[in-house]
Amino acid sequence: LGVDYEYWKNKTYPDIKEKNSYIVCVGYRKRDWKTLLEAYDKAKIKEDLYLIGNPNITSENSKVKVLPFIPIEELMTYIVNSKFSVIPLDDFNYSFAQLTLLQQMALGVPILAADVPAIKDYANESEGVVSYIPYNVDSLKEKLSYMSERSRDKLTQMGESNIAAVKSTLSEQDMAKKIEAVCKSLLN
């Protein structure tokens, strides 16, 4: 699985007034909301937390904003205007969430993600993805603080690293060529 950077590079999204004042988490199922909310509360970072896609989440913290499913253009606007993205995945023995990670990488968003097998190989391809121990509140709290304290320049470098990875090793076209080569070698 790869991503087509050429598709994403041509997309533009408007700046919003909250730009860089929040972190974003996108998803509905297979997300560890409990650990994220507890770690966020303990980290006491200055950024708000926008949770998009699961309207059933509740939090007593006034800095947590829960949004339901929203149109894709609005979703992408929230993602590109965030300071960074958090992907708090549950740990399963099968593949999921790669597109969430790859799309955000293609958009140049710095990412904080659970260190789970489903995305580990992808995340390891870029210095723009920081990992934490899944289900570990202290690990996530520490990494939330780390990301919050990063300078704008460092976060920009992380986003550029994500784009570079998507253009090279995580390219949809490159992965398709590799799959084709394997198939041809099996036929010979």
C-alpha positions in Angstrom: 0.0 0.0 0.0 1.3 3.4 -0.9 0.0 6.9 -1.6 0.0 9.1 -4.7 1.8 12.2 -3.7 1.0 13.8 -7.1 -2.7 13.7 -6.2 -2.2 15.2 -2.7 0.3 17.9 -3.7 -2.3 19.6 -6.0 -4.9 19.9 -3.2 -5.2 23.2 -1.4 -7.1 23.9 1.8 -7.8 27.3 3.3 -6.1 28.5 6.5 -8.4 28.7 9.4 -8.3 31.0 12.4 -7.3 28.1 14.8 -4.3 27.2 12.6 -1.5 25.5 14.7 -3.5 26.0 17.9 -4.7 22.4 18.1 -3.8 18.9 17.5 -6.0 16.6 15.5 -7.1 13.0 15.8 -9.2 11.4 13.0 -11.0 8.1 13.1 -14.1 6.2 14.3 -13.1 2.7 15.2 -9.9 0.9 16.3 -8.6 4.0 18.1 -7.5 4.0 21.7 -9.5 7.0 22.8 -9.2 6.2 26.5 -5.4 6.4 26.6 -5.4 9.5 24.4 -7.8 11.4 26.5 -6.1 10.5 29.8 -2.6 11.3 28.4 -3.9 14.6 27.0 -5.4 15.6 30.3 -2.2 14.8 32.1 0.1 16.5 29.6 -1.6 19.9 30.1 -0.3 21.1 26.7 -1.4 24.5 25.4 -3.0 23.1 22.2 -6.6 22.0 22.0 -7.4 18.5 20.9 -9.8 18.0 18.0 -11.3 14.5 17.8 -13.0 14.1 14.4 -15.2 11.2 13.3 -16.6 9.6 16.4 -19.4 11.7 17.9 -19.8 9.3 20.8 -16.6 10.4 22.6 -17.1 12.4 25.7 -14.6 14.4 27.7 -14.9 16.8 30.7 -12.0 18.7 29.4 -13.1 22.0 27.7 -10.0 21.9 25.5 -11.3 18.7 23.8 -13.5 19.4 20.8 -15.5 16.4 19.4 -16.7 16.6 15.8 -18.8 14.0 14.1 -18.2 12.8 10.6 -17.7 15.8 8.4 -17.2 16.3 4.6 -13.8 15.3 3.3 -12.8 18.8 2.3 -13.6 20.1 5.8 -11.7 17.1 7.4 -8.6 17.8 5.3 -8.8 21.5 6.2 -8.7 20.5 9.9 -5.8 18.1 9.3 -3.5 20.5 7.4 -4.2 23.4 9.8 -3.3 21.3 12.9 0.0 21.7 14.7 0.4 17.9 14.5 -1.8 14.8 14.2 -2.2 12.0 16.8 -3.0 8.5 15.6 -3.8 6.5 18.8 -4.3 3.0 17.2 -5.4 -0.1 19.0 -3.0 -3.0 18.6 -4.4 -5.7 16.3 -2.8 -8.6 14.4 -3.9 -7.3 11.0 -3.5 -4.4 8.7 -5.4 -1.2 9.2 -5.0 2.6 9.3 -2.2 2.8 6.7 -4.3 5.3 4.6 -4.9 7.6 7.5 -1.1 7.7 8.2 0.0 7.9 4.5 -2.5 10.7 3.6 -1.4 12.8 6.5 2.2 12.2 5.6 1.5 13.3 2.0 -0.1 16.5 3.3 3.1 17.2 5.2 1.6 16.9 8.7 3.9 15.9 11.6 2.5 12.8 13.2 2.5 11.1 16.7 1.4 7.5 16.4 1.0 4.4 18.4 3.9 2.0 17.7 1.8 -0.9 16.4 2.5 -3.5 13.7 -0.2 -2.2 11.4 1.8 1.0 10.6 5.2 0.4 12.0 7.0 -0.2 8.7 5.5 3.0 7.2 6.2 5.1 10.3 9.8 4.0 10.3 10.4 5.4 6.8 10.2 9.0 8.1 11.6 11.2 10.8 8.3 13.0 10.6 6.5 10.3 12.6 7.1 10.0 16.3 5.9 6.8 18.0 4.7 6.0 21.6 4.1 2.8 23.4 0.5 1.7 22.7 -1.9 1.8 25.7 0.7 3.5 27.8 -0.6 6.8 29.2 2.8 8.0 30.4 4.5 7.3 27.1 1.8 9.2 25.2 1.8 12.0 27.7 5.6 12.4 27.3 5.4 12.4 23.5 2.4 14.8 23.4 4.6 17.3 25.5 7.6 16.6 23.2 5.6 17.4 20.1 3.9 20.4 21.7 7.2 21.9 22.6 8.8 21.4 19.1 9.5 24.7 17.3 7.6 25.6 14.2 10.8 25.0 12.2 11.2 21.5 13.6 7.6 20.6 12.9 8.0 21.9 9.4 11.0 19.7 9.0 9.0 16.7 10.2 6.3 17.4 7.7 8.9 17.7 4.9 10.4 14.4 6.0 6.9 12.8 5.7 6.5 14.2 2.2 10.0 12.9 1.2 9.1 9.4 2.4 5.8 9.4 0.5 7.6 10.6 -2.7 10.2 7.8 -2.4 9.8 4.6 -0.5 6.0 5.0 0.3 5.0 6.0 -3.2 2.0 4.2 -4.6 3.7 4.0 -8.0 7.0 2.6 -6.6 5.1 0.0 -4.5 3.0 -1.0 -7.6 6.2 -1.6 -9.6 7.7 -3.7 -6.8 4.6 -5.8 -6.7 4.6 -6.2 -10.5 8.3 -7.3 -10.3 7.5 -9.9 -7.7 4.5 -11.2 -9.8 6.7 -11.4 -12.9 9.4 -13.3 -11.0 6.9 -15.8 -9.8 5.7 -16.4 -13.3 9.2 -17.1 -14.7 
